[in-house]
Amino acid sequence: MYNLDKLVVYADNSAGKESLGKASMCGFVSRLNNALFRPQLHLQCRKPLSARYVYIEAWGLANRLSRLFSAVLCEVMIYQ
């Protein structure tokens, strides 16, 4: 988790990462204030979205020698 910079959540009606854009971005959590390293992460969408698919994208740190990281999401809950 130490090379992880942020997690970004997208919600969209179409399948596939190619269709994702700024309009389908729901929210993100970053390593600022150690928010990324809490046992539970809560991401709230900026606006109400109705979608069929949810994508979670992980970004590695750009200033490290290795951008490899490992993260395990044990449980993901999506609710309205």
Backbone bond lengths (Angstrom), bond angles and torsions (degrees), N, CA, C in turn:
res aa  C-N    CA-C-N  psi(-1)  N-CA   C-N-CA  omega(-1)  CA-C   N-CA-C  phi
1 M - - - 1.451 - - 1.531 111.99 -
2 Y 1.316 119.17 -14.30 1.460 119.87 -173.89 1.518 113.07 -72.32
3 N 1.314 118.84 -23.59 1.460 120.68 176.61 1.519 112.54 -93.77
4 L 1.314 117.45 3.77 1.461 122.06 179.58 1.521 109.50 -83.42
5 D 1.329 117.19 131.32 1.461 122.16 -178.30 1.518 112.33 -99.63
6 K 1.341 117.59 -47.09 1.457 119.58 179.71 1.516 111.36 -160.88
7 L 1.321 115.30 158.95 1.456 124.12 172.82 1.521 107.64 -114.94
8 V 1.321 115.81 129.49 1.466 121.36 -179.79 1.519 107.51 -117.29
9 V 1.340 116.20 134.79 1.463 121.80 -179.41 1.521 108.96 -111.81
10 Y 1.334 114.93 129.77 1.462 122.64 176.81 1.520 108.76 -117.50
11 A 1.324 117.20 146.21 1.461 123.00 173.95 1.520 107.39 -130.71
12 D 1.354 115.60 128.74 1.459 119.32 -175.83 1.530 109.76 -151.29
13 N 1.310 116.41 159.94 1.461 121.11 178.53 1.515 113.14 -87.67
14 S 1.302 118.26 -18.98 1.457 120.49 -178.61 1.531 109.98 -102.59
15 A 1.324 114.61 146.44 1.459 120.52 -179.38 1.517 110.02 -82.69
16 G 1.300 116.14 147.33 1.459 121.29 177.07 1.512 112.25 106.66
17 K 1.300 114.74 139.07 1.463 120.96 -177.93 1.526 112.34 -70.87
18 E 1.325 117.81 -21.07 1.461 121.47 -176.69 1.524 112.27 -64.33
19 S 1.327 117.62 -27.47 1.471 120.87 -175.93 1.524 112.81 -85.12
20 L 1.318 118.01 -5.35 1.461 120.23 -176.23 1.516 111.15 -74.81
21 G 1.309 114.89 142.76 1.458 120.56 177.83 1.515 109.64 -151.27
22 K 1.314 116.16 -171.13 1.460 120.11 -179.12 1.522 111.95 -63.62
23 A 1.336 116.80 -31.24 1.461 119.92 -178.39 1.524 111.73 -67.65
24 S 1.323 117.97 -28.06 1.458 120.57 -178.21 1.526 112.93 -95.67
25 M 1.337 118.20 1.36 1.465 120.41 178.56 1.518 109.34 -72.64
26 C 1.303 115.05 126.31 1.458 120.67 -178.36 1.531 110.85 -89.52
27 G 1.307 117.24 -49.52 1.453 121.60 -178.89 1.515 110.48 -179.43
28 F 1.327 115.68 178.99 1.465 119.94 179.37 1.518 109.85 -152.57
29 V 1.313 114.83 161.31 1.456 122.25 173.16 1.525 106.15 -133.67
30 S 1.339 115.93 137.93 1.461 119.96 -176.40 1.521 110.02 -124.57
31 R 1.314 115.10 -179.45 1.452 120.62 -178.32 1.526 112.83 -79.77
32 L 1.313 118.60 -3.09 1.459 121.13 176.28 1.525 109.88 -59.50
33 N 1.302 116.94 134.27 1.471 124.12 -177.71 1.528 112.28 57.28
34 N 1.320 117.27 26.69 1.466 123.14 -179.89 1.523 112.95 57.75
35 A 1.310 118.23 25.46 1.464 121.99 -178.84 1.518 112.24 -64.70
36 L 1.301 117.39 -28.49 1.456 121.85 -177.67 1.520 112.75 -75.75
37 F 1.314 117.72 -19.68 1.456 121.48 -173.08 1.519 113.24 -100.64
38 R 1.307 118.22 14.70 1.468 121.25 177.49 1.524 109.96 -79.26
39 P 1.341 117.49 154.54 1.472 119.49 179.49 1.529 113.03 -63.99
40 Q 1.334 117.13 -33.21 1.458 121.25 178.01 1.522 108.78 -123.80
41 L 1.307 115.59 132.20 1.465 121.29 177.69 1.524 108.19 -111.11
42 H 1.313 116.26 132.75 1.458 121.06 178.30 1.520 107.42 -121.02
43 L 1.321 115.89 117.23 1.463 121.15 178.21 1.513 108.44 -114.28
44 Q 1.291 115.73 124.64 1.455 120.90 -179.73 1.521 109.19 -110.27
45 C 1.323 116.21 135.57 1.460 120.28 179.09 1.524 110.17 -67.64
46 R 1.320 114.72 146.97 1.457 120.29 179.37 1.515 111.95 -69.06
47 K 1.325 116.48 -29.51 1.460 122.33 178.04 1.524 107.91 -142.71
48 P 1.330 118.20 157.07 1.464 119.57 178.67 1.532 111.34 -63.68
49 L 1.324 115.97 131.08 1.460 121.89 -179.76 1.522 109.82 -124.74
50 S 1.297 115.40 141.35 1.455 121.42 172.44 1.519 106.39 -113.27
51 A 1.321 116.74 113.31 1.464 120.38 -174.39 1.521 110.14 -145.40
52 R 1.316 114.38 160.89 1.461 120.85 179.02 1.524 112.08 -100.38
53 Y 1.322 117.83 -32.48 1.463 122.58 -175.89 1.528 110.35 -116.88
54 V 1.321 115.12 144.02 1.466 122.08 176.40 1.521 107.47 -124.77
55 Y 1.325 115.84 130.10 1.471 122.29 179.82 1.521 108.53 -119.30
56 I 1.313 115.96 137.02 1.459 121.57 175.99 1.517 106.68 -117.80
57 E 1.327 115.16 118.50 1.463 121.34 -177.41 1.525 109.19 -109.90
58 A 1.307 117.26 131.86 1.462 122.78 179.67 1.528 109.22 -105.44
59 W 1.320 115.95 135.27 1.468 122.10 179.19 1.524 108.91 -114.31
60 G 1.323 116.39 134.64 1.458 121.43 176.48 1.524 111.14 -91.04
61 L 1.302 115.82 162.46 1.466 120.91 178.14 1.520 110.64 -68.53
62 A 1.303 117.03 136.58 1.468 121.27 -178.50 1.521 112.09 -84.33
63 N 1.318 118.25 -21.74 1.457 120.06 -174.44 1.531 113.16 -96.68
64 R 1.307 118.66 11.59 1.455 121.59 177.94 1.513 109.90 -99.50
65 L 1.305 116.41 158.27 1.455 121.28 178.14 1.528 110.75 -64.16
66 S 1.297 115.87 -43.98 1.457 120.92 178.91 1.522 108.85 -112.98
67 R 1.321 116.72 129.10 1.463 120.49 177.87 1.525 111.02 -93.76
68 L 1.333 116.95 12.20 1.452 120.95 178.89 1.526 109.99 -79.55
69 F 1.298 115.78 142.96 1.453 121.62 177.41 1.515 107.72 -152.87
70 S 1.296 116.16 165.23 1.458 120.27 173.86 1.519 107.63 -132.60
71 A 1.302 115.26 138.43 1.457 121.74 178.29 1.516 107.75 -144.60
72 V 1.298 116.24 142.80 1.460 121.76 179.26 1.521 107.84 -122.57
73 L 1.313 115.86 123.83 1.456 121.32 174.69 1.523 106.65 -100.34
74 C 1.311 116.62 107.86 1.460 120.36 -175.22 1.518 112.08 -75.29
75 E 1.305 116.77 -37.39 1.448 120.19 -177.02 1.523 108.56 -149.10
76 V 1.313 116.27 132.99 1.451 121.94 177.27 1.514 107.14 -122.26
77 M 1.321 116.02 121.92 1.473 121.14 179.06 1.517 108.52 -113.60
78 I 1.326 115.08 131.68 1.460 121.06 178.74 1.513 106.92 -122.76
79 Y 1.305 115.94 126.90 1.461 119.69 -177.27 1.512 110.62 -144.84
80 Q 1.299 114.42 164.86 1.472 120.84 -178.30 1.501 109.74 -111.83
